[in-house]
């Protein structure tokens, strides 16, 4: 919290310094020189940058839409390939499905003891 307070005080001080600087600027005399605008200034103030921006925006929009379609097609292709690879992997060596493990046998015998089994009265056999 202390850091937040110091940051606010610092920013207020910077703002006050900028305000005083801007306020004193009109007092500083400036020599007015009549100069013609340069090539870059004329180009920036013309309609050419606006037209270039519209053209680039148009082509960029078309490019990104086409890129999106290509990426979606590639994604679908890779997804189908992965599904095929996964199903081939589970088929086994001879093309037969792997046998399922029956866990019901493991629960009925545990080394000759019935651990945790309850008799008909609801009490444990232990």
C-alpha positions as CSV (number, residue, x, y, z in Angstrom):
1,X,0.0,0.0,0.0
2,X,2.9,2.3,0.8
3,X,4.3,1.7,-2.7
4,X,1.0,2.7,-4.2
5,X,0.9,6.0,-2.2
6,X,4.5,6.8,-3.3
7,X,3.7,6.1,-6.9
8,X,0.7,8.4,-6.8
9,X,2.7,11.2,-5.2
10,X,5.5,10.7,-7.8
11,X,3.0,10.9,-10.7
12,X,1.3,14.0,-9.2
13,X,4.7,15.7,-9.0
14,X,5.5,14.8,-12.6
15,X,2.1,16.2,-13.6
16,X,2.8,19.5,-11.8
17,X,6.2,19.9,-13.4
18,X,4.7,19.3,-16.9
19,X,1.9,21.8,-16.1
20,X,4.3,24.5,-15.1
21,X,6.5,23.8,-18.1
22,X,3.6,24.0,-20.6
23,X,2.3,27.2,-18.9
24,X,5.7,28.9,-19.4
25,X,6.0,27.9,-23.1
26,X,4.0,30.8,-24.5
27,X,6.4,33.3,-22.8
28,X,9.4,31.9,-24.7
29,X,9.9,33.8,-27.9
30,X,9.9,31.8,-31.1
31,X,11.4,33.0,-34.3
32,X,9.0,32.5,-37.1
33,X,10.7,31.4,-40.2
34,X,8.7,31.1,-43.4
35,X,9.7,27.8,-44.8
36,X,8.0,25.6,-47.4
37,X,6.8,22.2,-46.3
38,X,9.2,19.4,-47.2
39,X,8.5,16.4,-49.3
40,X,7.7,14.2,-46.2
41,X,5.3,16.8,-44.7
42,X,3.4,17.2,-48.0
43,X,3.2,13.4,-48.4
44,X,1.9,12.9,-44.8
45,X,-0.8,15.6,-45.2
46,X,-2.0,14.2,-48.5
47,X,-4.6,11.4,-49.1
48,X,-2.0,8.9,-50.1
49,X,-1.4,7.4,-46.6
50,X,-5.1,7.0,-46.1
51,X,-5.5,5.2,-49.4
52,X,-2.5,3.0,-48.6
53,X,-4.0,2.2,-45.2
54,X,-7.4,1.2,-46.8
55,X,-5.6,-1.0,-49.3
56,X,-3.4,-2.8,-46.8
57,X,-6.4,-3.3,-44.5
58,X,-8.5,-4.8,-47.3
59,X,-5.7,-7.2,-48.3
60,X,-4.8,-8.1,-44.7
61,X,-8.5,-9.0,-44.0
62,X,-8.7,-11.2,-47.1
63,X,-5.3,-12.8,-46.3
64,X,-6.2,-13.6,-42.6
65,X,-9.6,-15.1,-43.6
66,X,-7.9,-17.4,-46.1
67,X,-5.2,-18.2,-43.6
68,X,-8.0,-19.1,-41.1
69,X,-9.6,-21.5,-43.6
70,X,-6.2,-23.2,-44.4
71,X,-5.4,-23.6,-40.7
72,X,-8.9,-25.1,-40.0
73,X,-8.4,-27.6,-42.9
74,X,-5.0,-28.5,-41.6
75,X,-6.4,-29.0,-38.1
76,X,-9.2,-31.3,-39.4
77,X,-6.6,-33.3,-41.4
78,X,-4.3,-33.7,-38.4
79,X,-7.2,-34.6,-36.1
80,X,-8.4,-37.4,-38.5
81,X,-4.8,-38.7,-38.8
82,X,-4.4,-38.8,-35.0
83,X,-7.7,-40.6,-34.6
84,X,-6.6,-43.2,-37.2
85,X,-3.3,-43.6,-35.5
86,X,-4.9,-44.1,-32.1
87,X,-7.3,-46.7,-33.4
88,X,-4.5,-48.6,-35.2
89,X,-2.5,-48.5,-32.0
90,X,-5.3,-50.1,-29.9
91,X,-5.9,-52.9,-32.5
92,X,-2.9,-55.0,-31.4
93,X,-0.4,-56.8,-33.6
94,X,-2.8,-59.1,-35.4
95,X,-5.6,-56.6,-35.9
96,X,-7.5,-58.1,-33.0
97,X,-8.7,-56.1,-30.1
98,X,-6.8,-56.4,-26.9
99,X,-8.6,-58.5,-24.3
100,X,-10.2,-56.6,-21.5
101,X,-9.0,-57.2,-17.9
102,X,-11.6,-58.6,-15.6
103,X,-11.2,-56.9,-12.3
104,X,-14.2,-58.7,-10.6
105,X,-11.9,-61.8,-10.0
106,X,-9.3,-59.7,-8.2
107,X,-11.8,-58.4,-5.6
108,X,-13.2,-61.8,-4.6
109,X,-9.9,-63.4,-3.5
110,X,-7.2,-61.5,-1.7
111,X,-4.7,-64.0,-0.6
112,X,-7.3,-66.3,1.1
113,X,-8.8,-63.6,3.3
114,X,-12.0,-61.7,2.7
115,X,-10.9,-58.2,3.8
116,X,-13.7,-55.7,4.2
117,X,-16.4,-58.2,3.3
118,X,-19.5,-58.1,5.4
119,X,-21.6,-61.0,6.4
120,X,-25.4,-61.0,6.1
121,X,-25.8,-59.2,9.5
122,X,-23.9,-56.1,8.3
123,X,-20.9,-56.9,10.5
124,X,-17.4,-57.4,9.2
125,X,-15.9,-60.9,9.2
126,X,-12.6,-59.7,10.7
